[in-house]
């Protein structure tokens, strides 16, 4: 039997995502009520510019006083889609204090202060759900937190930013340079006017922190995530990747150490084999590859951003939280029971692809190989090409000329690989380190 008194929802933010949430709540009201067991009512919408026309939203619901809205006492669920740290953090905490559960899409806040927010939710007996914070419409957090709760997740490898994937895909498929691909992404609306958060990996790093915390049942903050952007990736890097049967993606990688005693979380561009499922993810799509002990390899794929996809995830959380509200219960909260330490990037074991500009003369390869050996890094393959010979691998040397030397290593600690590169830069015969990229997914 359906309850007649509606559950009241306060919406904080009415931009691209918030307006779509409001639209779906209105147009799908009957379906939502049937799924929940009670009607849901949009009780207020907090915005910064009240004079803006918002189609389908009663102007009487609009307010600039978000704090007063969440303090009303009759609000059952607060949906926070304003983003940023403050005032979102204070508003969410206030919502808990005044009896409301919270649905959020705020990856930056959750990555920075997720533990404190979860503690506040538990203290007040309320829910904190945030499926939309990581990969838009893709169901990911709930499967990790609930469906795989009885399994042991060892690795999460993902493309979690659509803007960067669009740019890298364009560079790969058309041969475009970074700036040209970025300009196209901006023109199509995939990139912001200031794309720094995306292309420098900040957005993906926040998502990696959230994923690592859920997957490994430990606390991982944004500051724990190693981050590199992808602005230095070049057409030459893609050519080298293709020669290896790879492509290049900006990856969020969360791993449990082989001994199970620590975890790592990192974001950086990497070469990935063309036969890996993530290599075929095109355009602005997201995909996350999960490796679990019992379930094996799982792939989650779909649109990772945009108003409608993100609103879909928000509404899914809203339905779950409202059901919990009717049942007088709360859903699964933070499960950070392992308290595993987060290892530094230097302890990560990986492979490197290194491109060097060297003097074209005998003995250079031997010098380079010696540096790798001194740092305990084993070389897998080497390719040397003279720039004076007009193409092809060098078979002789021309004094005073230059050559390109490409070295692919076996797996080694990242600190050893970094030390190797630093030592190579000091060689008189090495005129420059043209490119350094990790190789993942093998």
C-alpha positions in Angstrom: 0.0 0.0 0.0 1.4 3.4 -1.0 1.9 6.0 1.7 0.0 9.2 0.8 2.2 11.8 2.5 5.0 12.7 0.1 8.7 12.5 0.9 10.1 16.0 0.6 13.2 16.7 -1.4 15.4 19.8 -1.3 17.6 20.4 -4.3 20.8 22.4 -3.9 21.9 23.6 -7.3 19.9 23.9 -10.5 22.5 23.9 -13.2 22.9 21.3 -16.0 22.5 18.4 -13.6 20.1 19.9 -11.0 17.7 21.1 -13.7 17.6 17.6 -15.2 17.0 16.1 -11.7 14.0 18.5 -11.2 12.7 17.7 -14.7 12.8 13.9 -14.2 11.2 14.2 -10.7 8.3 16.1 -12.3 7.8 14.2 -15.5 8.3 10.7 -13.9 6.5 11.5 -10.6 4.1 8.5 -10.9 6.8 6.0 -11.8 9.1 7.2 -9.0 6.2 7.0 -6.5 5.4 3.4 -7.6 9.1 2.4 -7.2 9.5 4.1 -3.8 6.1 3.4 -2.3 5.3 7.0 -1.7 5.2 10.2 -3.7 8.2 12.5 -3.8 7.8 16.2 -3.7 10.3 18.9 -4.7 10.0 21.1 -1.7 12.6 23.7 -2.5 15.4 24.6 -4.9 18.5 26.6 -3.7 20.2 28.7 -6.4 22.6 31.6 -6.7 20.6 33.5 -9.4 16.9 33.5 -8.6 16.0 35.7 -11.5 17.0 33.1 -14.1 14.0 31.4 -15.8 14.0 27.7 -15.0 11.5 25.8 -17.1 9.2 23.4 -15.3 10.2 24.7 -11.8 7.7 26.7 -9.8 9.3 30.0 -9.0 7.8 29.8 -5.5 10.2 26.9 -4.7 13.3 28.9 -5.6 15.4 30.4 -2.8 18.9 31.8 -2.4 19.0 30.7 1.3 20.2 27.1 1.1 21.0 27.0 4.8 17.4 27.8 5.7 16.1 25.3 3.2 18.1 22.4 4.7 17.2 23.5 8.3 13.4 23.4 7.7 13.0 20.1 9.6 10.5 18.6 7.2 13.0 17.8 4.4 13.5 14.0 4.0 16.3 14.1 1.4 18.7 16.8 0.3 20.2 16.4 -3.2 23.4 18.3 -3.5 24.7 19.1 -7.0 26.4 22.5 -6.4 29.9 21.1 -6.3 33.0 22.5 -4.6 34.0 22.2 -0.9 32.1 25.1 0.7 29.3 25.8 1.2 28.5 22.2 0.2 30.2 20.6 3.2 28.4 22.8 5.7 25.1 22.3 4.0 25.4 18.5 4.0 26.4 18.5 7.6 23.5 20.8 8.5 21.1 18.5 6.5 22.1 15.5 8.7 21.7 17.6 11.9 18.2 18.5 10.9 17.1 15.0 10.0 17.6 14.7 6.2 19.5 12.1 4.3 21.8 13.3 1.5 22.4 12.4 -2.2 25.5 14.1 -3.6 27.4 14.2 -6.9 30.3 16.1 -5.3 33.5 14.1 -6.1 35.9 16.8 -4.8 34.2 17.0 -1.4 33.9 13.3 -1.0 37.5 12.7 -1.9 38.7 15.3 0.6 36.3 14.9 3.5 34.4 11.6 2.8 35.3 10.1 6.2 33.9 13.1 8.2 30.7 13.2 6.1 30.2 9.5 6.6 30.7 9.9 10.3 28.2 12.7 10.4 25.7 10.5 8.6 26.2 7.7 11.1 25.9 10.0 14.1 22.5 11.2 12.9 21.3 7.9 11.5 21.0 9.1 8.0 22.1 8.0 4.5 24.9 9.5 2.3 24.7 8.2 -1.3 26.9 9.4 -4.2 26.7 7.2 -7.2 26.9 10.2 -9.5 30.2 11.4 -8.1 32.4 9.0 -10.1 31.2 7.9 -13.5 28.0 9.6 -14.4 25.3 7.1 -15.4 27.5 4.0 -14.9 26.4 1.9 -11.9 29.8 1.5 -10.2 29.8 2.5 -6.6 26.8 0.4 -5.6 28.3 -2.8 -7.3 31.6 -2.2 -5.6 30.0 -1.5 -2.2 27.2 -4.0 -2.3 27.5 -6.6 -5.1 31.2 -7.3 -4.5 30.9 -6.9 -0.7 31.7 -10.7 -0.3 34.6 -10.6 -2.7 38.2 -9.2 -2.6 38.9 -6.5 -5.1 42.5 -6.4 -6.1 42.6 -3.7 -8.8 40.4 -1.0 -10.4 41.6 0.4 -13.7 39.5 3.0 -15.3 38.9 5.8 -17.8 36.9 8.2 -15.5 37.0 11.5 -17.4 35.2 11.9 -20.7 37.0 15.1 -21.7 40.5 13.6 -21.6 39.3 10.4 -23.3 37.8 12.4 -26.1 41.0 14.4 -26.6 43.3 11.3 -26.6 40.9 9.4 -28.8 41.0 12.2 -31.4 44.8 12.3 -31.2 44.9 8.6 -31.8 42.4 8.3 -34.6 43.1 11.5 -36.6 46.8 12.2 -35.8 45.8 15.6 -34.3 48.0 17.4 -31.8 46.9 18.0 -28.2 45.8 21.6 -28.7 43.9 20.8 -31.9 42.0 18.0 -30.1 41.4 20.2 -27.1 40.0 22.9 -29.3 37.5 20.4 -30.9 36.5 19.1 -27.4 35.8 22.7 -26.3 33.8 23.5 -29.4 31.6 20.4 -28.9 31.1 21.3 -25.2 33.1 18.3 -23.8 35.8 20.6 -22.3 35.3 23.6 -20.0 36.6 27.0 -20.9 39.3 26.3 -18.3 40.0 22.5 -18.8 42.7 22.3 -16.1 40.7 20.1 -13.7 40.2 17.5 -16.5 43.5 17.6 -18.5 45.7 17.9 -15.4 44.0 14.9 -13.8 42.5 16.6 -10.8 39.0 15.3 -11.6 40.1 11.8 -12.2 42.2 11.8 -9.0 39.2 12.7 -6.9 37.3 9.8 -8.4 40.3 7.5 -7.9 40.3 8.3 -4.2 36.6 7.5 -3.9 37.0 4.2 -5.8 40.0 3.1 -3.9 38.3 3.7 -0.6 35.2 1.7 -1.5 37.1 -1.1 -3.3 39.6 -1.7 -0.6 37.5 -0.8 2.5 40.0 1.7 3.6 40.3 5.5 3.7 42.0 7.1 0.7 42.0 10.9 0.5 42.7 13.1 -2.6 46.1 13.9 -1.2 47.0 10.2 -1.3 46.5 10.0 -5.0 49.5 10.4 -7.3 48.6 12.6 -10.3 50.0 13.5 -13.7 48.1 15.3 -16.4 48.1 14.5 -20.1 49.0 17.9 -21.7 52.5 16.6 -22.6 51.3 13.7 -24.7 52.3 14.1 -28.3 51.6 12.6 -31.7 55.1 11.0 -31.4 53.9 9.2 -28.3 51.0 7.7 -30.2 53.2 6.6 -33.0 55.4 4.8 -30.4 52.4 3.3 -28.8 51.1 2.0 -32.1 54.5 0.4 -32.8 54.0 -1.5 -29.6 50.4 -2.5 -30.4 49.1 0.0 -27.8 47.1 3.2 -27.5 47.3 5.9 -24.8 44.6 6.6 -22.1 44.5 8.7 -19.0 43.9 6.1 -16.4 42.9 6.0 -12.8 44.5 3.0 -11.2 43.8 1.7 -7.7 45.7 -1.4 -6.6 46.1 -3.6 -3.6 49.7 -4.6 -3.0 50.6 -8.2 -3.8 51.0 -9.0 -0.1 47.7 -7.3 0.7 49.3 -4.9 3.2 48.9 -1.6 1.4 47.1 0.1 -1.5 48.0 2.7 -4.1 45.9 5.1 -6.1 47.3 7.0 -9.1 46.2 8.9 -12.2 48.5 9.4 -15.2 48.6 8.8 -19.0 49.7 5.3 -19.9 50.1 3.0 -22.9 47.6 0.2 -22.9 47.5 -2.8 -25.2 45.0 -2.7 -28.0 43.5 -6.0 -26.9 42.6 -4.6 -23.5 38.9 -3.8 -23.1 39.7 -0.2 -22.1 41.6 0.5 -25.3 38.4 0.4 -27.4 36.6 3.1 -25.2 36.1 6.0 -27.6 34.9 9.6 -27.5 33.7 11.0 -24.2 32.7 7.7 -22.7 33.9 6.2 -19.4 34.8 2.7 -18.5 36.1 1.0 -15.4 37.7 -2.4 -15.3 37.6 -4.3 -12.0 39.6 -7.3 -11.1 38.3 -9.3 -8.1 39.5 -12.5 -6.6 36.3 -14.6 -7.1 34.3 -12.6 -9.7 37.3 -12.2 -12.0 37.4 -9.4 -14.5 34.3 -7.1 -14.7 33.8 -4.1 -17.1 31.5 -1.1 -16.5 31.0 1.1 -19.5 28.8 4.1 -20.4 28.4 7.9 -20.6 30.4 9.4 -17.7 29.2 13.0 -17.7 26.4 15.3 -18.9 23.1 16.4 -17.4 20.9 13.4 -18.2 23.5 10.6 -17.4 24.5 12.2 -14.1 20.8 12.9 -13.2 20.1 9.2 -13.8 22.6 8.2 -11.2 21.3 10.9 -8.8 17.7 9.7 -9.2 18.8 6.1 -8.6 20.3 7.1 -5.3 17.2 9.2 -4.5 14.9 6.1 -4.9 17.2 4.0 -2.7 17.4 6.6 0.0 13.7 7.2 0.0 13.0 3.5 0.3 15.3 3.4 3.3 13.5 6.3 4.8 10.2 4.5 4.5 11.6 1.4 6.0 13.1 3.3 8.9 16.6 2.1 8.0 19.8 3.2 6.4 21.8 1.7 3.6 25.4 0.6 3.6 27.7 3.4 4.7 31.5 3.7 4.8 33.2 0.3 5.2 36.7 1.5 5.9 37.5 -1.3 8.3 40.8 -2.4 6.9 42.8 0.9 7.6 45.4 -0.1 5.0 48.3 2.3 4.5 48.5 4.1 1.1 51.9 3.4 -0.5 53.9 6.1 -2.3 54.2 6.1 -6.1 57.8 5.1 -5.8 56.7 1.7 -4.5 54.4 1.0 -7.5 55.7 -1.7 -9.8 55.2 -0.9 -13.4 56.9 -0.7 -16.9 58.3 2.3 -18.7 58.5 3.4 -22.3 61.3 5.9 -22.6 62.3 7.8 -25.7 65.7 9.5 -25.7 67.5 11.9 -28.1 71.1 10.7 -28.1 74.3 11.3 -30.0 74.6 9.1 -33.0 77.9 7.4 -32.3 79.2 4.1 -31.2 79.0 3.2 -27.5 75.9 5.2 -26.7 73.6 2.1 -26.3 76.2 0.5 -24.0 76.2 3.6 -21.8 72.5 3.7 -21.6 72.2 0.0 -20.8 74.7 0.4 -18.0 72.6 3.1 -16.3 69.6 0.8 -16.4 71.6 -2.0 -14.9 73.0 0.2 -12.1 69.5 1.0 -11.0 68.3 -2.6 -11.1 65.9 -2.0 -14.1 65.8 -4.7 -16.7 65.4 -3.7 -20.4 62.8 -5.5 -22.4 63.3 -4.0 -25.9 65.5 -1.3 -27.5 64.9 0.4 -30.8 67.5 2.9 -32.2 66.9 5.1 -35.3 69.3 7.5 -36.8 67.9 10.9 -37.7 70.4 11.3 -40.5 69.5 8.1 -42.4 66.1 9.2 -43.6 64.2 6.5 -41.7 64.5 2.9 -40.6 66.7 1.5 -37.9 70.2 2.8 -37.7 72.8 0.3 -39.0 75.7 2.7 -38.7 76.7 5.9 -37.0 77.4 9.4 -38.3 79.6 11.4 -36.0 77.9 14.6 -34.8 74.4 13.4 -35.7 71.5 12.5 -33.5 69.5 9.4 -33.0 66.3 8.4 -31.3 66.6 5.6 -28.8 63.4 4.0 -27.5 63.7 1.7 -24.4 60.9 -0.4 -23.0 61.6 -1.9 -19.5 60.4 -4.9 -17.6 58.4 -4.3 -14.5 60.3 -2.5 -11.7 59.6 -0.2 -8.8 58.7 3.3 -10.0 61.4 4.8 -7.8 64.0 2.8 -9.6 62.7 3.8 -13.0 62.6 7.5 -11.9 66.2 7.2 -10.7 67.2 5.7 -14.0 65.7 8.6 -16.0 67.4 11.1 -13.7 70.8 9.4 -14.3 70.2 9.2 -18.1 69.7 13.0 -18.2 73.2 13.5 -16.8 74.9 11.5 -19.6 76.8 13.6 -22.1 75.6 11.4 -24.9 71.9 11.9 -24.0 70.8 15.2 -25.4 67.2 15.0 -24.1 64.5 12.7 -22.7 61.8 13.2 -25.3 59.1 11.1 -23.6 58.4 9.0 -20.5 55.3 6.9 -20.2 54.2 4.0 -18.1 52.8 0.8 -19.7 49.8 -0.7 -18.0 47.1 -3.3 -18.5 49.2 -6.2 -19.6 
